[in-house]
Amino acid sequence: MSQKIGKQKMFKRIKVSYLLIMVLLLCSGALSAQRVQFNASVSGNDVATGEPFRVTFAINGNGSRFTPPDFTGFQILSGPNVSSSITSINGNTTVSNSYSYDLVAVKEGILTIGSAFIMVDERRLNTNPIRIRVSKGQPMQQNSQQQQQRQEEMIQDNTEDLSKALLLRAEVNKTNVYQGEQILLSYKLYTRAGIVDSRVDKLPDLNGFWTEDVKNQPQQVQWRTETYKGLKYNVADVKQMILFAEHSGDIKINPFEMTFIVRVAAPARDIMEQFFGSYKDVKYAVKSIPVVVHVKPLPEAGKPAGFSGAVGKFSIQARLDKKELKANETLNYSVKLTGSGNIKLINTLNVNLPADFEKYDPKVTDTIKEETNGVRGNRTYSYLLIPRRQGNYTIDPLEFSYFDTSTKKYVTIATKAFAVKVNKGLVENNVTAFSDADQKDIKKLDKDIRSIKTGNAGLNKIGERFYGSQGYWLLLLSGPVLCALAFGFRNRNRKINSDVVRVKNRRAGKVAARHLANAQKQLAAKNTAAFYEAIFKGLYGYLSDKLNLAVADLNKESIVDGLKDREICDQLITKLLETLDLCEMARYAPVTQLSELEVLEKAKGIINEIEDEIK
Amino acid sequence: MKLKMKLNSPKRILYLILFTVLPKLSFGSQQPDALYTAANSYYAKGQFQHALDNYKKVLAGGTTSAALYYNLGNASYKTGDLASALLYYEKARKLAPNDDDIYANIRLANSKTSDKVDEAPELFLTSWWKAVYLSASADTFAILSIVLVLAGSALLVTYFFAHAVMLKKAAFYSAVVLLCSGLAVIFIAGRQVSYFEHNRQGIVFNSPVAVKSAPSDDARNLFIIHSGTKVSIIDIKKDWIRITLNNGNEGWMKVEDLKEI
């Protein structure tokens, strides 16, 4: 019907086709079904230039090597379009094939489409030539424009009465819903006129909704009668959809637009038309009236933590195929979610599985039906699990929360928990003995701050620090101060000690004098050995005190060194040493060079001289 | 007169009660250590806001410690106040620069802030030296220095009074070593104190904060930083602070957007 045909020609064509049908009906008895026939037919014998028509070559059997005729004077729009059909009735199989061409006559006059040939069982069949009368037509472009104009006029003419004869209505079963609640949207066609053809112009873009087409509708449109505004209509559901509002607020469902070609009665013009009835086909565009749906947001109060947007009514069931298995074997954990609502929008379930289980993405199987009473069905999540370590594990209950639209409350349902016993798995043969294949990296599950410090707070005044405080410096200084004190104390001791030497020094002369006096006594008593010993002691004692040396440390060298240090002249030292030698010798052997008195005087003289010279 | 006296006497009694009983109520039951323990138990129970309030009371009482700041940081973190958490952690770090827990929590809290600031690499000598003087708290260094100096002094005294030459020698050299290390420890403690005094830092407490090229509202926006970012303070001019980020970017921001550590 999309072919654009003028009013006049259309009527002509109808007449021709009626004639053809009558002829065919009359001839039908004469035609044998079993004989292979090869016929040519055209959609119209009278055409205008630029008007497309169809020529069909049909054969009721299998043919081969089809040779089309020469289409001189015609332009081929499309073809050959080959169609074949096989029918089998009571064991008799009939095959028919047809080859058709869409043609346009290029020049006017009487044109002939020649014979087409085909080979059937070594026989060559041909069709009869067809004569076509081509009249002068409008150039193609203009023609169609004019036709369109005429059609538009026609629509305008008929809009008044057709608006009551043909209606398109959008209906929703609920206008006040919660976000995510399902709504059934039906586009209904109300008609009192015969519809020849229909075309959907514009499907509404249902922004703000997730849509599901209702799928269990029968292929054929089912008509029923309904009374609307006092008139009886034939009603059919053109399209039914289930909508889920995606956000809250007032959401407008835009009009659904369709164009129909309606057959309306037309006044008869001749006998044939009176006999068969007369009508014309009218193009008519209809729009549905927009509908507004008020969507309420889901209540915040009592919203469970794990709520993921499921709205409707659901039940949940979990199943585990094994209770005991070996490590590295597979385990199937399936969760079946049954119910009605936005089940397709539920993405993942937050399953709590032991961390030692290797988990793969679930296989999701849907058996969901979109029916007029809502989207319902079940969705099964099958998890393939592989426990990697032996032990006793628990699969925690899986909690699922949804918003129940009937009670207007959140509901949380849970599956039951499962206990799984994982035995030691078989060690794979290809694992070498030294490998630590059984060891795994410790999985870091989460991050958190380290916990607080308990125990002694060690509180101090703000800004107070031990370092730099008075106490600190005092304590720090105490060490050096102690040292300084100790140093002073030692020095004082030394000083006192050194005073003892000076005293000794001072008293050396006197001590020596006493020894020498003792010597004089021994001399008077003629005790020579004791005399020399006394002189020796006197000299040694004197030197010991003077040079601050122990008597034991005294020998010639130390005496010489000590005296030289104290700037005593060498002559005196020599004299002293001679005297000492003499005394020492005289203690064991009699001395002749000097008399005892002389030795005494000499010793006295030496002491006096040292006393004078010593610093 | 008599009437006045009668009116006055209940007032006096009231004042007496107020002045004698109230301080006891406020200080008697809220000893800092008791508050601190109470806060810890709140934290353990997961009542972080209560814990935070109690820790803050301890702080308001004028006492503090690294542990208190650390726990304050944890409580702030748990209540979702990341910027405060970082501020307290940094304060805790100042008191205990060698505490591993503080560093770990600073790292974690920093990873949750919106600004990622890559630190400009330091010369390895600088970082080594820093590791040395931040290896203990200043007070630990102070105690160590006192012990070293006192021990050195004792050995020196031994040297003064010892008669045996070997003992004298040993005492002298070890005294020199101990006193020198004592001085070194004092120096290190001083370095730490001056490091924290000269490296003044702050935490951004507003989001977003535009850092400007000059201390004026009309100046150009150089970059935007967010709450929780640590900045170094170079200069403070009345309402404006000149800051630098760890990656070297510099600019001016308002005083009220920053809290100094």
Interface residues (C-beta under 8 A of the other chain):
Chain A: K447 D448 I449 R450 S451 I452 K453 T454 G455 N456 A457 G458 L459 N460 K461 I462 R465 F466 Y467 G468 Y472 L475 L476 S478 G479 P480 L482 C483 A486 F487 R490
Chain B: P32 D33 Y36 N40 Y43 V58 L59 G62 T63 T64 S65 A66 A67 L68 Y70 N71 N74 A75 Y77 K78 D101 A104 N105 L108 A109 A138 D139 F141 A142 I143 S145 I146 V149 L150 G152 S153 A154 L156 V157 F160 F161 I186 A189 V193
